Amino acid sequence: MEKKPIVFPNPSNEMLNIISDKSIIHISIYNLHGQLVYKKPSFNSQTKKVSIPVIAFPPAIYFIHIEDINQRHTPIKWTKH
């Protein structure tokens, strides 16, 4: 069974970190209304850790969609304080 990527800190205020055992290819963040608020495509094939500045995001609950090198899509709930 494959491990899910780790998102921390959760909740967070300034910086969001994502670590995966598989290379991360694409990250999208959506608000509760399903609106895309952040998109970062085209990481290189070796990227397993990503840091995203989130200080400008309004406080809310978001869903992070992470696509790995095997085209596995993982949604993770995240809270911005």
C-alpha positions as CSV (number, residue, x, y, z in Angstrom):
1,M,0.0,0.0,0.0
2,E,1.4,3.4,-1.0
3,K,1.7,6.2,1.5
4,K,-0.2,9.4,1.1
5,P,1.8,12.6,0.8
6,I,2.4,14.5,4.0
7,V,1.1,18.1,4.3
8,F,2.4,20.2,7.2
9,P,1.8,22.2,9.2
10,N,-1.9,21.7,9.1
11,P,-3.3,24.2,10.0
12,S,-0.7,26.7,8.8
13,N,-0.3,30.4,8.4
14,E,2.7,31.3,6.3
15,M,4.3,28.2,4.6
16,L,2.8,24.9,3.5
17,N,5.1,21.9,3.0
18,I,4.3,18.8,1.1
19,I,6.5,15.7,1.2
20,S,5.8,12.5,-0.9
21,D,7.6,9.2,-1.3
22,K,6.8,9.5,-5.0
23,S,7.9,12.4,-7.2
24,I,5.4,15.2,-7.3
25,I,4.4,16.4,-10.8
26,H,1.5,18.8,-10.2
27,I,-0.2,20.5,-7.2
28,S,-3.6,22.4,-7.3
29,I,-5.4,24.0,-4.3
30,Y,-9.1,24.5,-4.3
31,N,-11.4,26.4,-1.9
32,L,-14.6,24.9,-0.6
33,H,-16.5,26.3,-3.5
34,G,-14.4,24.3,-5.9
35,Q,-12.6,27.3,-7.2
36,L,-8.9,26.9,-8.2
37,V,-6.8,29.2,-6.0
38,Y,-3.3,27.9,-6.7
39,K,-1.8,25.8,-9.4
40,K,1.8,24.6,-9.8
41,P,2.4,22.3,-12.7
42,S,5.5,20.8,-14.2
43,F,7.8,20.0,-11.3
44,N,10.8,18.0,-12.4
45,S,10.7,14.3,-12.1
46,Q,12.8,14.3,-8.9
47,T,10.7,16.7,-6.8
48,K,9.5,15.0,-3.6
49,K,9.3,18.1,-1.3
50,V,7.4,21.3,-2.2
51,S,7.0,24.5,-0.1
52,I,4.2,26.9,-1.0
53,P,3.9,30.4,0.5
54,V,0.3,30.7,1.8
55,I,0.4,33.9,3.8
56,A,-1.9,35.6,1.2
57,F,-4.5,32.9,1.3
58,P,-7.6,33.9,3.3
59,P,-8.4,31.8,6.4
60,A,-10.5,28.8,5.2
61,I,-10.6,25.1,4.5
62,Y,-8.9,24.0,1.2
63,F,-8.4,20.8,-0.7
64,I,-4.9,20.2,-2.1
65,H,-4.8,17.8,-5.1
66,I,-1.4,16.2,-5.6
67,E,-0.5,14.3,-8.7
68,D,2.6,12.0,-8.5
69,I,4.8,10.6,-11.2
70,N,2.5,7.5,-11.4
71,Q,-0.4,9.8,-12.2
72,R,-2.0,9.0,-8.8
73,H,-4.2,11.9,-7.6
74,T,-4.4,12.4,-3.9
75,P,-6.8,15.0,-2.4
76,I,-5.8,16.3,1.1
77,K,-7.9,18.6,3.3
78,W,-5.9,21.6,4.6
79,T,-6.8,24.5,6.9
80,K,-5.4,28.0,6.6
81,H,-5.5,30.1,9.8
